[in-house]
Amino acid sequence: MPVVQNQHTPDGILVFHQPLGTVARIFLAAAGVLALSVPHELLIRPGVPLFQWGLLPFWIIGIAAGLIGAVLLLAGVLGLTRTVTFDGAAREMFVDGNGSFGIGWRTRYKFADILELNVVEEAQREGSSRYALQAIVANASGPVEIDTFASEAEAIGAEARINAVMLGEEGM
């Protein structure tokens, strides 16, 4: 698991950052290399002239696979960062996925849609357990993971800070 950092600003914004771990980056880079092999296998390896009308479907598949492979390879090499922001003034939770290569996404949830916050223990094969802080949101397909912590006390402390921001309490 990545080293988790969280920040609280005086204007009622609480931010949790989770960079992509090394193992996930290796898997993304491997998937990118695998997807980049598709244009080679479809277009270059057969040894036939490439500019024929019959090869048009292969060109479309090859270009699409090449683009997907390039994005996955970039994500694996350059990394992604997942950020969860609680904005007390806007009364919203933002979940951002940002890549240093310009591709990202943002999901917004209103505080009114957050039904509950849960601390869930994640047992590890080796070493001590990790504790995930999750939000159950009405419009989401499943629980939204906010952050992971090494101890249950840290997770409960983060949950208390989130509740304070959601309730509009200052002086945390």
MIDOSE-1310 file (N, C-alpha, C; in nm, 2 decimals, decimal comma, always signed):
residues 172
mpvv	+0,08/-0,12/+0,00/+0,00/+0,00/+0,00/+0,09/+0,12/+0,00; +0,04/+0,23/-0,07/+0,12/+0,35/-0,07/+0,12/+0,42/+0,06; +0,22/+0,51/+0,08/+0,22/+0,59/+0,20/+0,11/+0,69/+0,19; +0,02/+0,70/+0,29/-0,10/+0,79/+0,28/-0,07/+0,92/+0,35
qnqh	-0,11/+1,03/+0,28/-0,10/+1,16/+0,33/-0,23/+1,22/+0,33; -0,27/+1,29/+0,44/-0,39/+1,37/+0,43/-0,36/+1,51/+0,49; -0,44/+1,60/+0,44/-0,42/+1,74/+0,48/-0,55/+1,80/+0,52; -0,55/+1,90/+0,61/-0,67/+1,97/+0,64/-0,63/+2,12/+0,63
tpdg	-0,71/+2,20/+0,56/-0,68/+2,34/+0,54/-0,78/+2,41/+0,63; -0,75/+2,54/+0,67/-0,84/+2,61/+0,76/-0,97/+2,65/+0,70; -0,98/+2,65/+0,57/-1,11/+2,68/+0,50/-1,21/+2,57/+0,49; -1,19/+2,46/+0,57/-1,29/+2,35/+0,57/-1,27/+2,25/+0,46
ilvf	-1,15/+2,23/+0,41/-1,13/+2,13/+0,30/-1,03/+2,03/+0,36; -1,07/+1,90/+0,35/-0,99/+1,79/+0,39/-0,95/+1,71/+0,27; -0,83/+1,68/+0,25/-0,78/+1,61/+0,13/-0,70/+1,49/+0,17; -0,73/+1,38/+0,10/-0,66/+1,25/+0,11/-0,60/+1,22/-0,02
hqpl	-0,46/+1,19/-0,02/-0,39/+1,15/-0,14/-0,35/+1,01/-0,14; -0,37/+0,93/-0,25/-0,32/+0,80/-0,26/-0,25/+0,78/-0,39; -0,11/+0,78/-0,39/-0,05/+0,75/-0,52/-0,06/+0,60/-0,55; -0,05/+0,57/-0,68/-0,05/+0,43/-0,73/+0,07/+0,35/-0,68
gtva	+0,04/+0,23/-0,63/+0,15/+0,15/-0,58/+0,24/+0,09/-0,68; +0,35/+0,04/-0,64/+0,45/-0,01/-0,74/+0,40/-0,14/-0,81; +0,33/-0,22/-0,74/+0,28/-0,35/-0,81/+0,17/-0,31/-0,91; +0,08/-0,22/-0,88/-0,02/-0,18/-0,97/+0,04/-0,11/-1,09
rifl	+0,15/-0,03/-1,07/+0,22/+0,03/-1,19/+0,28/-0,07/-1,28; +0,34/-0,18/-1,22/+0,40/-0,28/-1,30/+0,29/-0,35/-1,38; +0,17/-0,38/-1,32/+0,07/-0,45/-1,39/+0,01/-0,36/-1,51; +0,00/-0,23/-1,48/-0,05/-0,14/-1,59/+0,05/-0,13/-1,70
aaag	+0,18/-0,12/-1,67/+0,28/-0,12/-1,77/+0,28/-0,25/-1,85; +0,27/-0,36/-1,79/+0,26/-0,49/-1,86/+0,14/-0,50/-1,95; +0,03/-0,45/-1,90/-0,09/-0,45/-1,98/-0,08/-0,36/-2,10; -0,01/-0,25/-2,08/+0,02/-0,16/-2,19/+0,10/-0,22/-2,30
vlal	+0,21/-0,29/-2,26/+0,30/-0,36/-2,35/+0,22/-0,47/-2,43; +0,14/-0,54/-2,35/+0,06/-0,65/-2,42/-0,04/-0,59/-2,52; -0,10/-0,48/-2,49/-0,19/-0,41/-2,58/-0,12/-0,35/-2,70; +0,00/-0,31/-2,68/+0,08/-0,25/-2,79/+0,13/-0,36/-2,89
svph	+0,13/-0,49/-2,84/+0,17/-0,60/-2,93/+0,06/-0,63/-3,03; -0,06/-0,59/-3,01/-0,17/-0,62/-3,10/-0,15/-0,56/-3,24; -0,12/-0,43/-3,25/-0,09/-0,38/-3,39/+0,02/-0,46/-3,46; +0,12/-0,50/-3,39/+0,23/-0,57/-3,45/+0,18/-0,71/-3,50
elli	+0,10/-0,78/-3,42/+0,05/-0,91/-3,46/-0,05/-0,90/-3,57; -0,13/-0,80/-3,57/-0,23/-0,79/-3,68/-0,18/-0,73/-3,81; -0,09/-0,63/-3,80/-0,06/-0,56/-3,92/+0,08/-0,59/-3,97; +0,18/-0,60/-3,89/+0,32/-0,61/-3,93/+0,36/-0,75/-3,95
rpgv	+0,33/-0,83/-3,86/+0,38/-0,97/-3,86/+0,33/-1,05/-3,98; +0,20/-1,04/-4,03/+0,16/-1,13/-4,14/+0,24/-1,12/-4,27; +0,30/-1,00/-4,29/+0,39/-0,99/-4,41/+0,31/-0,96/-4,54; +0,19/-0,92/-4,53/+0,11/-0,88/-4,65/+0,11/-0,73/-4,66
plfq	+0,09/-0,68/-4,79/+0,08/-0,54/-4,80/-0,02/-0,48/-4,72; +0,01/-0,37/-4,65/-0,08/-0,31/-4,55/-0,20/-0,23/-4,61; -0,18/-0,17/-4,72/-0,28/-0,08/-4,78/-0,37/-0,15/-4,87; -0,46/-0,23/-4,81/-0,56/-0,30/-4,89/-0,70/-0,28/-4,82
wgll	-0,80/-0,27/-4,89/-0,94/-0,25/-4,83/-0,97/-0,36/-4,73; -0,93/-0,48/-4,76/-0,96/-0,59/-4,67/-0,90/-0,58/-4,53; -0,79/-0,50/-4,52/-0,72/-0,48/-4,39/-0,78/-0,37/-4,31; -0,88/-0,30/-4,36/-0,94/-0,18/-4,29/-0,99/-0,22/-4,14
pfwi	-1,06/-0,34/-4,13/-1,10/-0,37/-3,99/-0,98/-0,40/-3,90; -0,87/-0,45/-3,95/-0,75/-0,48/-3,87/-0,68/-0,34/-3,84; -0,68/-0,25/-3,93/-0,63/-0,11/-3,90/-0,71/-0,05/-3,78; -0,84/-0,06/-3,79/-0,92/+0,00/-3,68/-0,89/-0,07/-3,55
igia	-0,89/-0,20/-3,55/-0,86/-0,27/-3,42/-0,72/-0,24/-3,37; -0,62/-0,24/-3,47/-0,48/-0,21/-3,43/-0,46/-0,07/-3,37; -0,53/+0,03/-3,43/-0,51/+0,17/-3,38/-0,58/+0,18/-3,25; -0,70/+0,12/-3,23/-0,76/+0,13/-3,10/-0,68/+0,06/-2,99
agli	-0,63/-0,06/-3,02/-0,55/-0,13/-2,92/-0,42/-0,06/-2,89; -0,36/+0,01/-2,99/-0,24/+0,09/-2,97/-0,26/+0,21/-2,88; -0,37/+0,27/-2,90/-0,41/+0,39/-2,82/-0,43/+0,34/-2,67; -0,50/+0,24/-2,65/-0,52/+0,18/-2,52/-0,39/+0,14/-2,46
gavl	-0,31/+0,07/-2,53/-0,18/+0,03/-2,48/-0,09/+0,15/-2,44; -0,09/+0,25/-2,52/-0,01/+0,37/-2,49/-0,06/+0,44/-2,36; -0,19/+0,45/-2,34/-0,24/+0,51/-2,22/-0,20/+0,42/-2,10; -0,22/+0,29/-2,11/-0,18/+0,20/-2,00/-0,04/+0,20/-1,97
llag	+0,05/+0,21/-2,07/+0,19/+0,21/-2,05/+0,23/+0,35/-1,98; +0,17/+0,46/-2,03/+0,20/+0,59/-1,96/+0,15/+0,59/-1,82; +0,04/+0,53/-1,79/-0,01/+0,52/-1,65/+0,08/+0,44/-1,57; +0,13/+0,33/-1,62/+0,23/+0,25/-1,55/+0,36/+0,32/-1,52
vlgl	+0,41/+0,38/-1,62/+0,54/+0,45/-1,61/+0,54/+0,58/-1,53; +0,44/+0,66/-1,56/+0,43/+0,79/-1,49/+0,35/+0,79/-1,37; +0,26/+0,70/-1,35/+0,18/+0,68/-1,23/+0,05/+0,76/-1,23; -0,04/+0,72/-1,14/-0,16/+0,79/-1,12/-0,18/+0,83/-0,97
trtv	-0,25/+0,93/-0,94/-0,28/+0,97/-0,80/-0,43/+0,98/-0,78; -0,48/+0,92/-0,68/-0,62/+0,92/-0,64/-0,63/+1,02/-0,53; -0,72/+1,12/-0,54/-0,74/+1,22/-0,44/-0,88/+1,23/-0,40; -0,91/+1,22/-0,27/-1,05/+1,24/-0,22/-1,05/+1,37/-0,14
tfdg	-1,14/+1,46/-0,18/-1,14/+1,59/-0,11/-1,28/+1,61/-0,05; -1,29/+1,65/+0,07/-1,41/+1,69/+0,14/-1,41/+1,84/+0,15; -1,50/+1,91/+0,08/-1,51/+2,05/+0,08/-1,63/+2,09/+0,16; -1,61/+2,15/+0,28/-1,71/+2,19/+0,37/-1,80/+2,30/+0,32
aare	-1,73/+2,40/+0,25/-1,81/+2,51/+0,20/-1,90/+2,47/+0,09; -1,86/+2,38/+0,00/-1,94/+2,34/-0,11/-2,03/+2,22/-0,07; -2,01/+2,16/+0,05/-2,08/+2,05/+0,10/-2,08/+1,93/+0,00; -1,96/+1,90/-0,05/-1,94/+1,80/-0,15/-1,81/+1,72/-0,12
mfvd	-1,81/+1,60/-0,17/-1,69/+1,51/-0,17/-1,65/+1,49/-0,31; -1,53/+1,52/-0,35/-1,48/+1,50/-0,48/-1,38/+1,38/-0,48; -1,39/+1,29/-0,58/-1,29/+1,18/-0,60/-1,23/+1,21/-0,73; -1,10/+1,23/-0,73/-1,02/+1,27/-0,85/-0,92/+1,16/-0,88
gngs	-0,91/+1,12/-1,00/-0,80/+1,03/-1,04/-0,72/+1,11/-1,14; -0,59/+1,14/-1,11/-0,51/+1,23/-1,20/-0,38/+1,16/-1,24; -0,36/+1,16/-1,37/-0,23/+1,11/-1,42/-0,14/+1,23/-1,46; -0,01/+1,21/-1,44/+0,08/+1,32/-1,47/+0,09/+1,34/-1,62
fgig	+0,02/+1,25/-1,70/+0,03/+1,26/-1,84/-0,10/+1,33/-1,90; -0,18/+1,39/-1,81/-0,30/+1,47/-1,86/-0,43/+1,40/-1,86; -0,44/+1,27/-1,83/-0,57/+1,20/-1,83/-0,61/+1,19/-1,69; -0,74/+1,22/-1,66/-0,79/+1,21/-1,53/-0,94/+1,20/-1,53
wrtr	-1,00/+1,19/-1,41/-1,15/+1,19/-1,40/-1,18/+1,25/-1,27; -1,31/+1,29/-1,26/-1,36/+1,35/-1,13/-1,50/+1,31/-1,11; -1,53/+1,26/-0,99/-1,66/+1,23/-0,95/-1,70/+1,31/-0,83; -1,82/+1,36/-0,83/-1,87/+1,45/-0,72/-1,99/+1,39/-0,65
ykfa	-1,98/+1,39/-0,52/-2,09/+1,34/-0,44/-2,13/+1,45/-0,34; -2,26/+1,48/-0,32/-2,31/+1,57/-0,22/-2,30/+1,51/-0,08; -2,28/+1,59/+0,02/-2,27/+1,54/+0,16/-2,40/+1,47/+0,19; -2,51/+1,52/+0,14/-2,65/+1,46/+0,17/-2,66/+1,32/+0,12
dile	-2,58/+1,28/+0,01/-2,58/+1,15/-0,04/-2,49/+1,05/+0,03; -2,41/+1,10/+0,12/-2,32/+1,01/+0,20/-2,40/+0,95/+0,31; -2,43/+0,82/+0,31/-2,51/+0,76/+0,41/-2,44/+0,73/+0,54; -2,32/+0,68/+0,52/-2,24/+0,65/+0,64/-2,09/+0,63/+0,61
lnvv	-2,00/+0,64/+0,71/-1,86/+0,62/+0,69/-1,83/+0,49/+0,77; -1,75/+0,40/+0,71/-1,71/+0,27/+0,78/-1,56/+0,26/+0,78; -1,51/+0,20/+0,89/-1,37/+0,15/+0,89/-1,38/+0,00/+0,88; -1,31/-0,05/+0,77/-1,31/-0,19/+0,74/-1,17/-0,24/+0,75
eeaq	-1,15/-0,35/+0,83/-1,02/-0,41/+0,84/-0,99/-0,50/+0,72; -0,87/-0,48/+0,66/-0,82/-0,55/+0,54/-0,71/-0,64/+0,59; -0,73/-0,77/+0,61/-0,63/-0,86/+0,65/-0,52/-0,88/+0,54; -0,40/-0,87/+0,58/-0,28/-0,89/+0,49/-0,22/-1,03/+0,51
regs	-0,17/-1,09/+0,40/-0,11/-1,22/+0,42/+0,02/-1,21/+0,50; +0,09/-1,11/+0,48/+0,21/-1,09/+0,56/+0,21/-0,95/+0,63; +0,24/-0,95/+0,75/+0,24/-0,82/+0,82/+0,11/-0,79/+0,89; +0,09/-0,67/+0,94/-0,03/-0,64/+1,02/-0,14/-0,59/+0,92
srya	-0,26/-0,59/+0,97/-0,37/-0,56/+0,89/-0,37/-0,41/+0,86; -0,44/-0,37/+0,75/-0,46/-0,23/+0,72/-0,61/-0,20/+0,74; -0,64/-0,08/+0,76/-0,78/-0,04/+0,78/-0,82/+0,06/+0,67; -0,93/+0,03/+0,60/-0,98/+0,12/+0,50/-1,10/+0,20/+0,55
lqai	-1,09/+0,33/+0,52/-1,21/+0,41/+0,55/-1,29/+0,43/+0,42; -1,41/+0,39/+0,43/-1,50/+0,38/+0,32/-1,63/+0,47/+0,35; -1,68/+0,53/+0,24/-1,81/+0,60/+0,25/-1,91/+0,52/+0,17; -2,03/+0,50/+0,23/-2,14/+0,44/+0,16/-2,22/+0,56/+0,10
vana	-2,23/+0,57/-0,03/-2,29/+0,68/-0,10/-2,41/+0,63/-0,17; -2,52/+0,71/-0,17/-2,65/+0,67/-0,23/-2,64/+0,65/-0,38; -2,56/+0,73/-0,45/-2,56/+0,72/-0,60/-2,44/+0,64/-0,65; -2,36/+0,58/-0,57/-2,24/+0,51/-0,61/-2,28/+0,36/-0,63
sgpv	-2,20/+0,29/-0,71/-2,23/+0,15/-0,74/-2,18/+0,06/-0,62; -2,09/+0,11/-0,54/-2,04/+0,04/-0,42/-1,98/+0,14/-0,33; -1,92/+0,09/-0,22/-1,85/+0,18/-0,13/-1,74/+0,25/-0,19; -1,72/+0,38/-0,16/-1,61/+0,46/-0,21/-1,50/+0,46/-0,11
eidt	-1,39/+0,41/-0,15/-1,27/+0,41/-0,05/-1,21/+0,55/-0,04; -1,20/+0,59/+0,08/-1,14/+0,73/+0,10/-0,99/+0,72/+0,12; -0,95/+0,62/+0,21/-0,81/+0,61/+0,23/-0,78/+0,48/+0,31; -0,66/+0,44/+0,32/-0,62/+0,32/+0,40/-0,52/+0,37/+0,50
fase	-0,52/+0,30/+0,62/-0,44/+0,34/+0,73/-0,37/+0,22/+0,79; -0,26/+0,24/+0,86/-0,19/+0,13/+0,93/-0,25/+0,09/+1,06; -0,32/+0,18/+1,12/-0,39/+0,14/+1,25/-0,53/+0,19/+1,25; -0,61/+0,12/+1,33/-0,75/+0,15/+1,34/-0,77/+0,29/+1,41
aeai	-0,69/+0,33/+1,50/-0,70/+0,46/+1,56/-0,68/+0,57/+1,46; -0,59/+0,56/+1,37/-0,57/+0,66/+1,26/-0,70/+0,67/+1,17; -0,75/+0,55/+1,14/-0,87/+0,55/+1,06/-0,99/+0,61/+1,13; -1,01/+0,59/+1,26/-1,12/+0,65/+1,33/-1,09/+0,80/+1,35
gaea	-0,97/+0,84/+1,37/-0,94/+0,98/+1,37/-0,97/+1,05/+1,24; -0,94/+0,99/+1,13/-0,97/+1,05/+1,00/-1,12/+1,06/+0,98; -1,19/+0,95/+1,03/-1,34/+0,95/+1,02/-1,40/+1,07/+1,10; -1,34/+1,09/+1,22/-1,39/+1,20/+1,31/-1,36/+1,34/+1,24
rina	-1,25/+1,35/+1,17/-1,22/+1,48/+1,10/-1,32/+1,50/+0,98; -1,35/+1,39/+0,91/-1,44/+1,40/+0,80/-1,58/+1,44/+0,86; -1,62/+1,37/+0,96/-1,75/+1,41/+1,02/-1,76/+1,56/+1,07; -1,65/+1,61/+1,12/-1,64/+1,75/+1,16/-1,66/+1,84/+1,04
vmlg	-1,59/+1,80/+0,93/-1,60/+1,89/+0,81/-1,74/+1,88/+0,75; -1,80/+1,76/+0,75/-1,94/+1,74/+0,70/-2,04/+1,82/+0,79; -2,01/+1,83/+0,92/-2,11/+1,90/+1,01/-2,08/+2,05/+1,01; -1,97/+2,09/+0,95/-1,94/+2,23/+0,94/-1,87/+2,28/+1,07
eegm	-1,81/+2,19/+1,15/-1,75/+2,23/+1,27/-1,61/+2,28/+1,24; -1,57/+2,39/+1,29/-1,43/+2,45/+1,27/-1,35/+2,42/+1,40; -1,22/+2,44/+1,39/-1,13/+2,42/+1,50/-1,10/+2,28/+1,52; -1,07/+2,20/+1,41/-1,04/+2,06/+1,43/-0,89/+2,04/+1,46
